[in-house]
Amino acid sequence: MMASEPRHPTISAGDHKAYMEYALERARLSPPASTKFCVGAVLVDADENVILSTGYSLELPRDSLGDPGSTHAEQCCFIKVAQKHNLPEERIGEVLPENTVLYTTMEPCNKRLSGNRTCVERILRLNGAIKVVYVGIREPEVFVEENVGMQKLKDAGVIVEVVEGMQDRILQVSTAGHEVENS
């Protein structure tokens, strides 16, 4: 049984900064750890201005739906839609509205040390169901070098937009639990 989604705030259509603020609010729910980033994501029907689902890193149990490893924010959004419609995650493109967009505080991952499917692969296997991905920050090269998630999405025809003006706050939340080097 899936946990019920929180009551979502009312956000004006096209207010990318407000949607990113909500994704950042979700990221703050992720338990801090030195071995991962705290990321939040919001999946939106841009035509109807309706939040379809939200997610944050480690929100759902490890090995959810048979994938090895911990759950990422985007993955949690997709799993919730899959559960709501009683579909496997890879088929949610069949039920997502035509103009579905994704807000994520950090660039979708392109490589996972756990061997789990990457968030870029999850987005692309939906065959164009997600037209635009709004990103807060690029993934820092802490765990994986050469993060090319945004470029892979662009190369596949997905529009990727960076929501400016929140990078410092997003980085602070994303790296909660990481040791800070004294300079």
C-alpha positions in Angstrom: 0.0 0.0 0.0 1.4 3.4 -1.0 1.6 6.2 1.5 -0.8 9.0 0.8 0.7 12.1 -0.9 0.9 15.2 1.3 -1.5 18.0 0.6 0.2 20.1 -2.0 0.5 23.9 -1.9 -1.3 26.0 -4.6 1.3 27.2 -7.0 0.7 29.6 -9.9 1.0 28.0 -13.3 4.5 28.5 -14.7 6.0 29.7 -11.4 9.1 27.6 -11.8 10.8 29.1 -8.7 7.8 28.2 -6.5 7.8 24.6 -7.8 11.5 24.3 -7.2 10.9 25.7 -3.6 8.4 22.9 -3.1 11.0 20.3 -4.5 13.5 21.8 -2.0 11.0 21.4 0.8 10.7 17.7 -0.2 14.5 17.4 -0.2 14.7 18.6 3.4 12.7 15.5 4.3 15.5 13.2 3.1 17.7 11.9 5.9 21.1 13.5 5.8 24.0 11.2 5.1 27.6 11.5 3.9 27.0 8.8 1.2 24.2 10.5 -0.8 22.6 13.7 -1.8 19.3 15.0 -0.3 17.2 15.6 -3.5 13.6 16.6 -3.9 11.4 16.2 -7.0 7.9 17.3 -8.1 6.0 15.8 -11.1 3.5 18.3 -12.6 0.8 18.3 -15.3 1.8 21.7 -16.7 -1.5 22.0 -18.7 -3.7 21.6 -15.7 -1.2 23.0 -13.2 -1.7 19.9 -11.0 1.0 18.2 -8.9 0.9 14.5 -9.9 3.4 13.3 -7.3 6.4 14.3 -5.2 9.5 12.4 -4.0 12.7 12.7 -2.1 15.9 10.7 -1.7 15.3 7.5 0.4 11.5 8.3 0.8 10.6 4.8 -0.3 12.3 1.6 0.9 15.5 0.1 -0.6 14.9 -2.3 -3.5 11.5 -0.8 -4.3 9.8 -2.6 -7.2 12.8 -5.0 -7.5 15.4 -2.3 -8.3 18.6 -2.8 -6.2 19.7 0.0 -3.9 18.3 3.2 -2.4 15.5 5.2 -4.0 16.1 8.6 -5.7 13.7 11.5 -5.6 12.6 11.2 -9.3 12.3 7.4 -8.9 9.9 7.9 -5.9 7.7 10.2 -8.0 7.5 7.6 -10.7 6.8 4.7 -8.3 3.9 6.6 -6.7 2.3 7.2 -10.1 2.9 3.5 -10.9 1.3 2.4 -7.7 -1.7 4.8 -8.1 -2.4 3.3 -11.6 -1.4 -0.3 -10.8 1.3 -0.3 -13.5 4.9 -1.2 -13.6 7.0 2.0 -13.4 8.2 1.7 -17.0 4.6 2.0 -18.2 3.6 5.2 -16.4 4.2 7.2 -19.7 0.8 5.6 -20.8 -1.0 7.5 -18.0 1.0 10.7 -17.6 -0.7 13.8 -19.0 0.6 15.1 -22.4 2.5 18.0 -20.9 4.1 16.5 -17.9 7.2 18.3 -16.5 9.6 17.3 -13.7 11.2 19.7 -11.2 14.2 18.2 -9.4 16.6 20.0 -7.1 19.6 18.3 -8.6 20.5 17.1 -12.1 19.1 13.6 -12.7 21.8 11.0 -12.2 23.5 9.4 -15.1 25.4 6.8 -13.1 24.5 4.9 -10.0 27.1 3.1 -7.9 24.4 0.7 -6.6 23.8 -0.6 -10.1 20.2 0.7 -10.0 18.7 2.2 -13.1 19.6 5.9 -13.4 17.1 8.7 -13.2 18.1 9.7 -16.8 17.2 6.2 -17.9 13.9 6.3 -16.0 12.9 9.5 -17.7 13.9 8.4 -21.2 12.2 5.0 -21.0 8.9 6.9 -20.7 9.3 7.7 -24.4 8.7 11.4 -24.3 6.1 11.5 -21.6 8.2 14.0 -19.7 8.8 17.0 -22.0 10.7 19.3 -19.7 13.0 18.8 -16.7 13.6 21.8 -14.5 16.8 21.5 -12.5 18.0 23.4 -9.5 21.8 22.5 -9.6 24.1 20.2 -11.5 25.1 17.1 -9.7 28.4 17.8 -7.8 31.2 15.4 -8.8 31.4 14.0 -5.3 30.4 10.3 -5.9 30.5 10.1 -9.7 32.7 12.1 -12.1 31.5 13.5 -15.4 27.9 14.0 -14.6 26.2 14.3 -18.0 22.6 13.7 -17.0 21.4 17.0 -18.3 23.2 16.6 -21.6 21.9 13.1 -22.1 18.4 14.3 -21.6 18.9 17.2 -24.1 20.5 14.9 -26.6 17.3 12.8 -26.4 15.1 15.8 -27.1 14.0 16.6 -23.5 14.1 20.3 -22.7 16.3 21.0 -19.7 16.0 24.3 -17.9 18.0 25.5 -14.9 15.9 27.4 -12.3 18.3 30.2 -11.3 18.6 31.9 -8.0 18.4 29.0 -5.5 21.7 27.2 -6.1 23.4 28.0 -2.8 20.3 26.9 -0.8 19.8 23.8 -2.9 23.5 22.8 -2.5 23.3 23.3 1.3 20.3 21.0 1.6 21.6 18.5 -0.9 24.9 18.0 0.9 23.4 17.8 4.4 25.4 15.1 6.3 28.5 15.7 4.2 31.7 16.7 6.1 32.7 20.3 5.5 36.3 21.0 4.8 37.8 23.8 6.8 39.8 26.2 4.5 
